[in-house]
Amino acid sequence: MPSRPRPSRRPRGRLRALLRWLGLAVAALLALVVLGLVNAPHGTPARVADGGAPVVREVTGLHPVAVAAIRTPRTPDEVAAALRETRGPVSIGGGRYSMGGQTATPGGLQLDLRQLRGVLAVDTVADTMRVLAGTRWREVQEALDPLGRAVKVMQTYNNFTVGGTLGVNAHGRYIGLGPVSQTVRSLRLVLADGSMAEASRTVRPDLYAAALGGYGAIGVITDATLDLARNDRVRRGWERLPLDRYPAWFDSAIAGITASDTAVIFHNGDLAPPAYDRVGALTYRRTDAPLTDTTRLRPPDQASWIRRRFFGGLASGTWRPLTVWARAAVVDPLVWRGHPVTWRNLEASYDVSELEPASRDRTTFALQEYFVPRDRLVGAVRALAGILRRHDVRAVNISIRHALPDTLPFLTWAPEETFALVLYYAQGTRPEHRRAVGTWTREAIDSVLAHGGRYYLPYQPHATRAQFRAAYPRADSLFALKARLDPEGRFTNTLWDLYAPVPGTDTLPTVTAARHPATLPAEVRLALDTVPGYLRASLAGIVAHPEWDLVWSSDALRDWLEAGGAPSGFAWMQATGTFWRSYRAAWREATRVGSVPGGFHSMLMVIGLSTTVEYALTGLYEHTIGWLADQVGGHATAADRLYAEQARAYSDLIHEAGWYRFGFWQWVPRLWRADWGTGGARVRSLERKLFLSALWSVKAAYAQLLTWAMGDEADTLHRDLVVLGRDRARPLPAGAVAHELGWRGYERLEVPRYRPFEALLAHLAADTAARVAEVNGSDELVLTFRVPESAELPSALRLVTQYRAVPDRPGAAPRQRIVAIVTADDLLGVLRDLRGRTDVSLDHAYDF
């Protein structure tokens, strides 16, 4: 019987061989990368100088403000002394839970009142207390609870200071009340001249009306006398009902809303995304029933792993739908089940730590608040919900609160009975995210104004001046009083830098380097939104650095050859190692604050691996055959000189365009026409011509492939800088064009990128009156420069990475390449510092 033919194993053998060769290739590439890193030492690090301007940061981390100094008075007399002993702008800070720079102004003095603390007196007969402004509500509760008393009106969370609460005229979940101003018997202020004044509804009512909800416009609140309440027992109840039914339910179920002694203590409604059409109504009523929980106050730290994961889910695009559903369908019914009886103080002692996410680097959480007349609630909520859905806002919830009117404060948000809509949401931290929030915020403000409402001022100041004036029509009365009491306009912050006029006028001041808002006015932002291509990806600046590291390596080769260095002595493998060091550091920095598109990663990997192969093979050749030819004929032949000339031309081009646009082919004929020399030089010339011809031909072919793949369109990208205060009599450098933005002296300077951009920065740095607000939407830029090892760096820099630069001439002392981030506000000052030093070689300034 004939045997059956055995199947051939040749295809499988070929596949195994192919995989074996691929594995060897990958291993070789990894070995080259490691070899490059080994040959790229960190060097002796430079050090960022201590000191620098102190920075005031608020809870979201979105609006840091560099100030000249911070003082921490402990008594009202020390507050007065600080004002008498200083000149210039002054801001007032408490718990720093405002979210838009309302506690600081650039280059000003901040009075940090958190040490001005203590409950001075409690009167349990009159139910009042006198308390210093820097005292946190937690401290107040700890003093009142043993006496059977409670704060009458405060926010839901007890981390805020008393003075901060009065300064923003806050409210809580209380029924039968409204703003905290309704509970203020009297207060004391320190005015701009250092004098002290008492104010109440009957004594200096103008000061009283300006201080409560006045955001520090006319003076520093140092202490106040406030009404108290009894620490009653309360029973919790919760139910869910349609939004349309909520107003009628509120009228019937929340009894006594106009009485001073209502049976309901706390109430709020909760609207969940994305529909915002069902209200989870949470109510605490006074009761004489026995306590089911005898705890007096909640612990100060209420953070938990579960809560942080929950907020992470709400911020995540992937897990958000599931988290939103789980909260509405599972979590809320479980958390609010039953009718526990607790102390009033327990329900007023929440800590903001329960809201704190695991990190605010990429995503932060923020608040907004809108106030609408009681009879306009449903329409206003539906309109707001539509805006939130249309802009895909990652809202946690909208909390509905009720407030009775208080018409006395100049900036009252409750001129009539009102519902407050407290929006809690997640947003990205990058400039493009902040701009997107500004867009939908202005739309939301317009919607609320159309419903007869107002918006709240402690949060991010995205509103235009017209919106501010429409929401607060009595602001002119505040500004008129401020002009009399503070004619120099010393009391200010980001809010008043944006909206307060020149004292005694209705005109906003022209911005200068010395006095300007910490954030761009909405009017400027709206003008920039009309500029095509203005906003660029903010992360591209740091992600682009590894490409620039290759440019610096080409510069080093150029300088090395022009200085007479032998190609065999150049640090080829160090040049690959610096790329991979910068790649790792840039990627780590970029991913700290955002998700980098995969295309950047792929592009840099291709560039890095191809360059690693090129430099490794070139270095291997130069250290062997090239070195032998050098020993025979030296490295001063005509071919060597042409190599240096080509390196110069190549370096010049890649500062302005992609390397693949370089004309490698045209250098090959020139190379062969170069003089051959005599003797050993002829051997060197032949070796150079053969090697460089092969090298340039391969690169030319590769460049042609890239040109076909990427197209042949010219690169016309520009930089756009928002600048203020510059000397307009000085002509701008060639290529730069100024565009007025039509608001308070801001202008946009347009200039081609790379060298013209750097020339413009040098021009502006020479003008001490100029300041840069942002570059293409970003308020941070990347600087790279070289300094001697162990050098001291400007304190305004945030160091990303540093490593020993590739030597650019034989025998050169080691130098560190610094990659650092600088804010736009500090940019020109840092450039003045660096350009004034003889030990600094500035490489590049770019935003991407």
KOLFIVEX-524250 format. One record per residue: residue in one letter; x, y, z of N, C-alpha, C in turn. Coordinates in steps of 0.05 Angstrom, whole numbers, plus 5000, padded with zeros to 4 digits. Example, Ala and Ser with C-alpha at 12.3 -4.5 7.8 and 13.67 -1.06 7.14 Angstrom:
BEGIN
a526448865156524649105156526449345156s525749555142527349795143525850015157
***
This chain:
BEGIN
m501749765000500050005000501850255000p501350434980503150674979502850855004s505050955014504951135037503851405030r502451535049501251795045503452015046p503352205028505352415029505252575054r507452635065507552795090507353095083p505653245099505453535093508053675097s508553865080511054025081511054205106r513254215119513554395143515054655136r515554695110517154925102515755185109p513055225104511855485112512155545141r511755335158512055385187514855455194g516755325181519555395186520255675178r519055765155519656035147518356235166l515956175176514756355195516356385221r517356145230519056155254521556315249a522756285226525156435220524556735219l522256805206521557085205521157205233l519757055250519257155277521957175292r523756985287526356995300527857245292w527857305266529257555257527857805268l525257805269523858035280524558065310g524657845324525357865352528157975356l529957875339532757975340532858275334a531258365314531258645307530258815330v528058725343526958875366528958875389a530258655394532258645415534558825409a535358835383537559015376536759315380l534259375372533359655376533359725406l532259545422532259595451535059625462a536859455452539659475461540859745454l540259845430541260105422540060325439v537460305446536260515463537660515491v538060275502539360255528542260355526l543660285504546360385501546460695499g544460805486544261095484543861215512l542061095528541561205555543961185572v545460955570547960925585549961145578n549961225553551861425544550861715546a548461745559547362015563546962055592p549062135606548962165636547162405644h546062385668544462605678546162855683g548762815690550463035697549863135725t551363335733550963465759548663665757p546463615770544063775764544364075772a543064235756542664515763540364535783r540164755797538164785819536465035815v533864995818532065225817532365385843a532765645840533265815863530865815882d531465835908529365855928528066135926g525766155938524366405939522466435916g522466675904520566735883517966835895a516266935878513767045887511966835899p510766885923508866685934506366665916v505266435914502966385897500566305914v498366445910495866385924494266195906r493465965917491965765902489265715916e487265685899484665625909484065325905v481765235914481264955917481264805890t480364925869480264775843483064745831g484964925838487564925826487665055799l485465175790485365285763486365575761h486465715783486966005782489166085802p491565985800493666075818494466365811v495066525832495766805829498266855844a500366955830502867035843502567305855v503167335880502867585895505667675904a505767925912508268035922508967935950a506967905967507467815994504767726006i505067566028502767476043503267536072r501367676085501567726114499367596128t499867496152497967346168497367476194p495767686194495067826219493567646239r493967686264492667526285490667696300t490667956297488768136311487868346292p485568476298484668696281486768926279d488268966301490269176301492469116281e493168856279495268776260494268806231v491668776227490568826200490869116193a490169296212490369586208493269666203a495069546218497969606215498969526187a498069296178498869206151498069396129l495669516133494769706112496269976114r496870056139498270316142501170286133e502370056136505170026131505869956101t503869916085504369836058502970016038r503669996013502370135991501669925970g499970005952499269825930496869655935p496169475917493769325919493769115941v491469075953491168885975488768705970s489068455976486868255974486568116000i484267996004483567866030482967576025g484267396040483867116037482966986063g481266786060480366626083481066336078g478966166076479365886071480265806043r480166006025481065965997479265765983y476665775988474765605974473265745952s473766005948472766125923474366005900m473266035876474365875854475266035830g475766295834476566455811478466675817g480066645838482066855844480967085860q478667045874477467265889478967335915t481167185920482667255945485467365938a486067435913488767525906488667695881t490767855878491168015854494167995847p494867985822497667955814499468175825g501568105839503468295849502568455873g500268375885499268515908499968385934l498968505956499268395983496768235989q497067985998494767846008494767836039l492467906050492167876079490767616083d492267426093491267156099490167156127l487567146130486267186156485866936172r486966716163486366456177487466446205q489266626213490266636240488766846257l486966996244485267186259482767026268r483066876289481066666295480366666324g477966566329477066536357474166626361v472666486377470066576385470366746410l469767006407470367206428468267196450a465767156444463667156464461167016454v459766876472457166746465455166836486d452866936477450667016495448366826491t447966636509445866436506443066546513v442966786524440366916530439467056504a441167216493440467356468440867186443d442066956447442766776425444366916403t446667026412448567156393451367066400m453167106382455967066387457567276372r459967336383461867506370464267346363v465167356337467167166327469067316308l471667246309473567356291473267236263a473967396243473367326215474767086205g477167026214478666796204477866536216t475966526234475066286247473566106228r474265856227472665676210470165596225w468065526210465565456222465865206240r467765036233468164796250468864886278e470665086281471465176307469065306321v467365446306464965566318463165346329q462765136313460964916322462064776347e464664746348465864616372465464786397a465365056393464865236416461865246424l460065226404457265256409455864996418d456864776408455364526413455064456443p457164496459456864436488454764616501l454164846488452265036500449464996489g449164786472446564736461445664926439r447565056427446965256406448165166379a447165286358447965226331448265476315v449865466293449965686275447265716261k446365956258443665996246443665966216v445666076202445966046173448966016167m449665816152452365766142452165586118q454365536105454365356082453965066092t453564886073453264606080455764486093y458064586085460664486095461864696114n463264586135464164766156467064846155n468364806131471164886128471565186123f469465326115469665596107470065776131t471266006127471666196149469166376151v468766486175466566666179466766906161g469167026160469467266143468967206114g469966976104469466906076466466866071t465066746090462166716086460766976085l461567166102460267436101461067576076g463567556068464567696044463167616018v462267366017460767275993457767265998n456967326023454067306031452867036024a454066836036453366556029450666486041h449766246034447266136045447765836049g445765706059445865416063443365286054r442565076069440164926063437864996081y438065226094436165296115433465396104i431365326117428665406109427765626127g426365826115425366056131427466276133l429666246120431866436120432766486092g434966626090436166686063439166706066p440266926056443166966058444066996087v446566946092447666976119447367266129s447067456111446767736119444367776138q442367596135439967626152440667566182t442867436187443567366215445767536227v446667746212448967906221447868146237r448368156263447568386279449368626274s451968576273453868796267456568676259l458268856249460868766241462868996243r465368926245467469126245469269096221l470069326209471769326186474269496190v476369426176478669596174478669716146l478669976143478470106118481170156105a481270266081483770286066485870456080d485070656096486970826110487870706137g486970466143487670336168485870396191s483770566187481870626208479870396211m478570386234476570176239473770296240a471770146232469070246231467170016239e465070096254462869906261460669946241a459269726234456969746215454869546223s452369636219450069466223447769566205r445469456208443169546192442369836200t443069916223442370186232444670376236v447070266239449470426242451270386217r451670606203453170596178452070376160p449470386153448370176136449670156109d450870376100452270366074454670176075l456170186097458470006100457469716103y455269686118454069416121453269306095a451969466078450969376052453269316033a455469456036457769416018459569186027a459669136053461468926064460268646060l457668616064456468356062455968286033g457368086023457268025994458868215977g460668365989462168565975464968475966y465668225973468168105964470568285969g470668395993472968556001473368805986a471268925975471569165958472169415974i471169435999471369686014472969656040g473669416048475069386073475369096082v476669056104477168786115475268746139i473468546136471768476159473568326179t473668436203475468316224473868146244d471368226250469768066268466868146265a465067976275462168026271460667906294t458268016299456367906318454067786303l453567526308451667376292449567256309d447167226298444967086311445566786312l444566656333444866366337442166226336a442165966335439765806336440165586357r438065446365438265226384439064976369n440564816382441464566370439264356374d437264366357434964186359435563916348r433763726355433763466342432263496315v433163336295431863346269431463066259r429263026245428662766233428862796202r430262606190430762616161428462476146g427762596123425962466104426862506076w426362316058427162346030425062216012e424562345990422862235969423662345942r422862205921423562295894420962355879l420862575865418462665850419262805825p417462825805418062965780418563265785l420263375769420863665771418363835769d416563765751414163925747412463945772r412563735789410963735813412363865837y414863915834416464005858415464275869p414964485853414064735866411564705883a409564555872407064525888407664355913w409264145910409963975933411364145954f413264325945414664495963412764665980d410764775966408864955980407364796002s406664545996404964406015406664256036a408964146028410463976046412464126063i413564346054415564496069414064726083a412764656105410964846118412465076132g411165306133412265536148414665666136i414765676109417265786097417566086101t415466216110415666496115415866556145a415766346161415866386190418666386200s419066516223421866526234422466276250d420466116256420865876272419665636258t420465596233419265386217419865106229a418164916223418564646232420664506216v421264616192423364496175425964656179i428064506185430664636189432264646163f432764406151434264386126432564266104h432964366080431764236057433364296032n433664096015434764145988433663925969g433464005944432663815924435063745906d435163505897437463415881436563325854l437763445833437163375805439563225793a439162995782441362835772441462855741p443962855730444262855701443462575690p442962555664442962775645440262905641a438062785652435362895647434763135665y435663125690435163335709432063385712d430563165711427663195711426263065734r427862955753426662845777428262955801v426763035822427963165845428062965868g430462925879430662775904430462975927a428262985940427663185961428563095988l430463226000431663156026430863366046t429563276068428463466087429163376116y429863576132430363526161428463696177r426663566192424663716208425263696238r424563916251424963916280423163696293t424263566313422763346326423563326355d421763206371422363136399422862836402a422962696381423362406382426162336392p426562096403429162026413431262006391l433762066398435862056378436361766370t436761726344437661466334440761456330d441961696331444861726328445661956347t447161896368447862086388450362256382t451562206358453962356350453462656350r455162806361454763096363455663246337l458163186328459263306304460663086288r460663126262462062936244465162976248p466662776241469662806243470662996223p472863126228473963326209474663216182d475762976181476662856155474562656147q473062706126470962526117471562406089a474162406082474962286056474861986058s474361856036474361566035475061466008w476061226006476861105981474361085963i472161005974469660965958468761225946r468761445962467961695951469861795929r472361755932474261835911473861685886r473361425888472861265864470161355851f468261425868465661515858466061775841f467461965852467862215838469662165813g471461985815473061915791471261795769g469261635777467461535758465661745745l464861945761463262165750464862335730a467562355735469162515717470062365692s469862095693470961935671468861915649g469861945624468061905601467161615599t468961425607468261135604466261045625w466761115651465161015672462861195680r462761435669460761635678457861535674p456961425651454161335649453461135670l455160935675454560735695454460855723t456361045729456361165755453861335760v453061495740450661655742448161485747w447961265731445661085735445760955763a448060865771448260725797447560915820r448361165817447661355839444661395841a443361435818440461485819438861235826a439661005816438060765820438660615845v441260635855442060465877443060625901v444960805896446360935918444361115934d443061305920441261495935439061355950p437661155939435561015955436760875979l439160775977440360636000441360836021v442661046012443861246031441661386046w439461456033437361626046434961466056r435261206058432961046068432661096098g430261056108429761086136429361376145h428761416171428261676182429861716208p432461726206434061756230433662026243v434062036269433762276285436562346296t437562586290440162676297440062956307w442363056316442663336324442963516299r441863756301442163956280445163996273n446764016294449664076289450963846273l450063596277451163376262450763416233e448363506225447663536197448863796185a450063966202451364206192454364186194s455363946199458363916203459663746181y458663756157459963626135462663756129d464563606120467263706113467663666083v468963866071469363856042471163626034s472563506052474263276045472663056033e470063036038468462826026468062865996l468563115987468263175959470963165944e473063125958475763155946476362905928p477062945903477762725886480562625892a481262395880483962285885486162475875s485662615853487562805842486163015827r487263255826486263475810488063545787d490063375781491863445760490563455733r489063245726487763235700484863355700t483463285721480663365724480263475752t478863695753478163815778475063845780f474163905804471263945808470764235816a468664345806468064625811465064665815l464364905824461664975829460865215812q458365235806457065475796454365495810e453265735811450665755824449065975811y446465915808444666105795442166135812f441066375812438666435828436366515810v434066395814431766455797429366515815p427566695806425166745821423566485826r422266475848420866225857418966115836d417566295822415566205802416766135775r419466165772420766105746422565855747l422265705769424165485774424165285751v421865175744421864945725422965025698g422065255688423065345662426065395662a427065515684429965575686431565315687v430565115702431964855704432064725677r429864715663429764585637431664725617a431764985617433665125599436465075607l437165075633439865015642440664725635a438764545639439364265633439964225603g438464365586439064355557441864445551i442764655563445464765559447564555568l447064435591448964245602449163995583r446963905573447063675555448363745529r447663985518448764065492451764085493h452864175515455764205518457063965532d455563755537456663515549458163575575v456863735592458063805617457863565636r460163505649460263265666459263345694a456763395696455563485721455263255741v455663315766455063125788452063145795n451163395799448363445805447763745804i445263805806444264075811442664065837s443564215857442164215883440364465884i437864425891435964645893435764725923r436164985928435965095955433865325954h432765395976430765605978431865835995a431166085988432066316004429966526003l429666656026427966886028429667136020p428367356013429867586003431367736024d433467866016434868076032435768286013t434468516013434868725993436968926001l438068916026439869116035442669106022p443968876020446668866008446668975979f448669125973448769245946448869025924l450368805930450568585911448868355920t446368405927444668195936443968005913w443967755918443067555898440167475904a439067575925436367505933434567755936p434067905914432268135916429368055920e428767805916426067695921426367405929e424167275937424266995944425366835920t427266665926428666545903429366245909f429666105887430865835888433765865878a435565735892438365725883438865455870l440265465847441065225833444065195834v445065015851447864975856448864745838l450464815819451464615799454264525808y454564265811457264155817458063975794y460464025783461163895758464163845757a464963675739467863615734468663745708q471163845708472263965683475263905682g476263895657479063855653480564105661t483164075667484764295677486264445655r486364345631487864465610486464715599p487964895586486765155576484365115559e484464915541482164865523479664785539h480064645561477764575578476664825592r478464995602477465235615475965425596r476965435571475565595551472765485545a472565215543469965095538468065145561v468965135586467265195609466265485607g468065665599467265945597465065985576t465165835554463165855533460365785544w460165545556457465465565456565615590t458565715606457765875629456466135620r457566275601456266525591453566465579e453266235566450666165555448666115578a449565985600447865925623447066185637i448966375639448366635652446166775636d446466785609444466915593441666785597s441666525599439166385603437866455629v439466455651438366525677437466815678l438966995666438167275665435467305650a435067145629432567155614430267055631h430766895652428666805670428466975695g429667215694429467405716431367345739g433367175734435167095756437867235756r439667115772442367225775444366995777y446867055776448966845780450666925803y452066735815453566785840456466845833l457767015848460367125842462866985853p462666795872465166675883466466475864y465366435841466366215825467866325801q468566155781470266245759469066485744p470566695741469466945730469366945699h467466795688467266775659465266985647a463867125664461767305655462967555642t461567665622462367925611461568145631r462568385626461868605643458868665640a457768635616454968685612453268485628q454168235629452668035645452868105675f455168195684455468265712453568495719r453568695702451868925708448868855707a448168675689445268595688444468435713a446368275723445768105746445768265772y447468475773447868635798447568935791p445069025787444669305778445369505799r445669425825446469625845449469625850a450969495833453869505836454969785834d453669965819454570245818454570375846s452670305862452670415890455070325905l455770065902458169965915460670105905f460870145879463270275868463370575876a461070705878461070985887462171005915l461270825933462270825961465170755961k465970565945468870495944470570725935a469570885916471171115907471671315930r469671335948470071525971471871405992l471571155998473071026020475770926012d476070855986478570735976479270865949p479871125949480271275924482571165907e484471035919486770915904486070635894g483770535901483070265892484870045903r485670065928487469875939486169595942f483769595953482469335957481469225930t482669005923481968885897482568585897n481868455876482368165872481568115843t481667865835481067805807478367905799l476367875817473667965810473568265805w474768425822474668715818476668815797d478768665793480568725770479068705744l477068525743475568485719473268685715y471868755737469368895735469269175748a471169245765470969505779472069725761p470669955759471670175743473770335757v474970515743476770715755475170875776p476170905800474571045821473471315811g470871345815469571595808468671605779t469071385763468271385735466671125730d465771095705464570855696466370705676t468870785675470770675655472570465668l472870245656474770045666477670135660p479470095678482270185674483670035651t485470165638487270035618489169855633v489569615624491269425638494169505634t495769455654498669495653500069245665a502669235662504169015674503869015704a503569255716503269265745500469205755r498469275740495669235748494069115725h493468865729491868725708490568485721p488368385710486968155721488767905718a488367715736489867465735488767285713t486467345703485267185682484267375660l484167275635483267455613480367515616p479667765611476767835611475267685590a472667635595471067485577470967625550e470967885549470868035524473267975507v475667945519478067875504477867585494r476867415512476567135503474667105480l472467255480470567245458471767345432a473467555434474767655410476767445399l478167305417480067105408478766865396d476266805405474766585394474166615364t474266865355473666915326476166885309v478566845321481066825306481366535297p481366475271481666195263484366075272g484265835283486665695291488065805315y486765985330488166115352488865915374l486965755382487365565404488865315394r491065255406492665015399492564815423a493164565417493164365438495264435459s494464465484496264565504498564365510l498064105507500063905514502163875492a501663985469503463945447506164075452g506264275469508864405475510864225487i510064085508511963915522512363655506v510363555492510663305477512463345453a512663595443514363655420517263665427h517963685453520763725460522663515450p521963255451523863055441524763105413e522863195396523663275369525763495369w525363685386527263905388529963815399d529863605415532463505425534163405401l532863295381534363205358535463445342v533963675343534963915331537464005345w537363995372539764085388542163895382s541663635378543863455371545063525344s543363605325544363685299545963945302d544964125319546564375324549264305336a549264115355551764035367553763915347l552663755329554463635308555463865290r553764045282554664275266556964425280d556564505305558564655319561164495323w560764235328563064055331564864055306l563564015284565064005259566264275252e564864495256565864755250568164835268a568264715292570464765311572864595305g572664435284574964265277574963995290g572763915303572663655316572463435295a573663205302573462975284570762845287p569462755265566862625267567062375285s569362245286569662005302569662075332g570062335339569962415367567262515377f565362535358562762635366561162425382a559562515401558062335420555462235407w555762055388553461965373551361825391m552261645407550361495424549261675446q550761865456549562055475547262205462a547562265437545362415423542862255421t542961995419540561835420539461815448g541261795468540461765495538962015505t539862255497538462495506535662505494f535262405470532562395459530762225477w531661985484529961805500529561915528r531562055540531162175566528962395564s529162565544527262775541524462665534y524462455518521862325512520462225537r521962085554520761985579519762205596a521362415600520562635618518162785606a518162835580516062985567513462825569w513662565565511262405566510062395594r511862375614510962365642509562625649e510662855641509463115647506763145633a506663065607504263105592501962925603t502562675609500462495618499662565647r501162725661500362805688497862975687v497563135666495263325665493363255642g493863055626491962995605492662745590s490862665572491262435555492462525529v494762425522496162505497495162325474p494362445452493462275429495562075421g494661835413496461625406498261695382g497261875365498861955342501462075350f501562235371503962355381505962135389h504961945404506661725413507861575390s506161505370507161355347509261515332m508661775328510461935313513261955326l513162005353515762025367517261755368m515761535370517061275370518461225343v517061295321518261255294520761435291i520461685299522761875297525061775314g524461705339526561625357527961375349l526461165340527760915332529360955307s528261095287529761135263532361295268t532161495285534561655291536561495307t535461325325537261145340538860965322v537460845303538860675284540960835268e540061065258541961235242544461305257y544061415282546361505298548061265307a546761045313548360815322550060705299l548960685275550560585253552660795245t551961055245553861255239556161255259g555361245285557461235306559260995303l558060765298559660525294561660555272y560660665249562460705227564660915234e563861135245565861355250567961265270h567161095289569061005310570860785300t570360685277572060465266573360555240i571960525217573160595191573760895190g571861055199572261345198574661425215w574961305238577361365255579961285242l579961045229582460965215583161155192a581061235177581661435155582661695166d581561775189582562015202585461995210q586261755220589061715227590961725203v589861645180591461655156591661935144g589362075141589362325127588262565142g587862535168586762755183583762805176h582663015188579863075182579563375174a581463465158581363745149581163755118t580263535106580063535077577863705067a577763745041575563905029572863765034a572863495034570463345039569563385068d571363395087570763455115569563735118r570763925103569664195105566864215093l566364065072563764065060561763935079y562563725093560863605113560063805134a561863975143561164185162559264385150e559764455124557964635111555164525108q554964265101552364135099550964125126a552564065147551364055174550164325182r551564545174550564815179547864865164a547764795139545364835123543064665133y543664415140541564235151540564345177s542264435195541464535221539764785217d540464965199538865205194536065125185l535864935168533164865157531364745178i532464555194530664415213529764585236h530864825238529765015257527165135247e526565115221524265235209522365045196a523264795189521564615174522464325181g520864135171521563855175524163775161w525563595173528163515163527963395134y525663275128525363145102525163345080r525063605086525063805065527863885056f529863775069532663845063533463705036g534963845020535763734994538363584996f538163335006540663175009541963114982w540263064961541462984935543363184925q542763444928544463654916547263664927w547563544951550263554964552063324954v550963124942552562894933554462974910p553363114888555263204867557363394877r556663574896558563764907560763604922l559963394935561863234950563963114932w563063004909564962884891566663084875r565663334874567363544861569363664880a569163604905571063714925573863614919d575863784926578663724921579463464935w580963294922581763034933584163064952g585763274948588163294965590363104955t592363084971594662914964595362734987g596862524981597862345002595562215017g595962205044593862085061591162215059a591162485052588662625049586962505028r588162385007586662254985585062014996v586361875014584961645026582561735043r583061945059580962065075578662165057s579462305036577362415018575662195005l576961974997575461754985573561635006e574561595029572861485051570461665057r570961925058568862115064566762115042k567762115017565862134994564161884992l565361654997563761414996561761405018f562661455043560861435066558661645065l559361905060557362115061555462085038s556461995014554561954992552461744999a553361525012551561325020549561425041l550561565060548861675082546861865071w547662065055545862255044543862135025s544661945010542861814991540661665005v541361525026539361375042537361575054k538461795066536661995078534962135058a536062175034534462305013532162125004a532661865001530561684994528461675016y529261655041527361645063525761905064a527062135059525762395059523662405037q524362295013522462294991519962134998l520261905012517961745020516261905039l517462045058515862205077514462435063t515762565044514562785029512062685014w512262455001509962334987507762285007a508462185031506462105051505162345064m506662565068505662795084504863025066g505363015040504663235023506863445022d506463635005508563835000507664115006e505664135024504664405031506564555049a506764805045508464975062507264995090d508965015109508165045137507765345143t505265425147504665705151503665765179l504165595198503265635225504465885237h502766025253503666265266503366235296r504666405311504266435339502466685343d500766675363499166905371499466945400l500567185407500967255435498967465443v497667425467496067645478497867805497v498168055491500168225504498768465516l499868565538498768815550501168985559g500669245558502569445569505069505553r505369395529507969435515508169725505d510569815500511170075489510570065459r508270175451507470155423508970335405a510570515416512270685399514670535387r515370315399517570145389516469975367p517669985343516769815321517269525327l515369355319515569065323517668945304p518768725311520668585292519268505266a520868455246519868375220518068125223g515768145209513967915209511767935230a512168095250510168115272508068325265v505568255271503268435265501568455290a500868705297499168755320496268775313h494468655329491568675325490368765351e488868975350487369065374485168875381l484868815406482668645415480268805426g480569065426478269235432477369235461w479169175480478269165508480669235526r480569465538482369545559485369535552g486069545526488869555518490069285512y488569075513489668815505490068815475e492168675465492568645437493668375431r493168285406494268025397496468085377l498767965383501067985365501367725350e501267745323501467515306504267505293v505567275293508267255283508766975273p510266935252511066665244512566515266r512166255267513366115290516366075286y517565965307520465905309522066165312r523966225294525766445299524366715300p522466775282521067035285519567055312f518466835321517166825347519166895369e521566765368523566815389524667105387a524767215362525567495360523567675372l521067615369518967785382519067765412l519567525423519867495452522267665462a524467655447526767815455526068115455h524568195435523668475433521968555457l520068375464518368435487519768425513a521768245516523268225540524868475546a525668615524527168865528525369095536d522669045536520769255544519669185572t520669325592519869255620516969315626a515569465608512769515613510969305601a512069115586510468915572509968675588r507868535583507268285596505668105576v506267855576504767665560502667535577a500167525566497967405581497667105573e497967045548497866765539498866745510v499466505502500366445475498666235463n497166305443495366115430493565965449g492466105468490665995488491965865512s494565835512495965705535497265915553d497065875579498266065597500965955608e501965745595504665635601506165585576l508765625577510565565554512865395564v514165255545516465095550518965245542l520965255559523565375553525665165555t527565165536529864995538532365165535f534365115552536865265551539065095564r541565185560543865045571545265215592v546065095613547565235635549865045644p551865155657553864985670552664805690e553864575695552864395716552964535743s550964475759550564595786549764885786a548964995763548165275761545465315776e544965565783542465635796540565745775l538065655776536065725756534065925768p532666085751530666275761528466135777s527666255798525666125816522966095803a522366255782519766235769519465995751l521565835747521465605730520365365745r518865195730518164935740519664725723l521464595736523364415722521864165713v522164095687521063845677523163625677t525463685666527763495666530263645659q532463525664535063635656536963395652y538863435634540863225628543263355615r545463205615547963315604547563345573a548063595563547763645535550063515519v549463445494551463335477553663545472p556263475476558363675473558363785444d558864045442558764175415561564265406r563564205422566364265412568264095429p570464015418572363855433573363995459g573363855480574463965505572564155520a569964175510568064355523567364255551a566964445570566064365596563264255595p562564065612559863945611557764165617r555564145603553364335607550764175610q548864285625546264155629544264285610r542664115597540364225582537964225601i536764455603534464485621531964495605v529964335613527264345601525464435623a524264665621522664775642520164915632i518164935649515665065642515565335657v514665535644514365805656511565905649t510266045667507666165661508066395643a505966455627506166685609506666935624d505566955648505867205664508767245672d510267025677513067045685514967035661l513966975637515666915614517767135609l516867385606518767595598520767645620g519967635645521867665667523967455667v523267205662525166985661527067025637l525967105614527667145591529667375596r528867585610530667805617532967695634d532267525653534267415671536167235656l535167055639536866875624538667015604r537467215590539067355570541167535582g540767605607542767775620545067615632r545067345630547167185642549067085620t551567095625553567005606553866695605d552866565626553166275628550866115616v548866255604546466135594546466145563s545765925551545365915522542465835518l540766025509537965975506537465825480d536165595482535565435459533065515445h530865515460528265535447526165615467a524165765457521765825473519365755454y517665585463515465505446513165405462d510765415450508365305464507665035453f508764955430508564685421510364645397
***
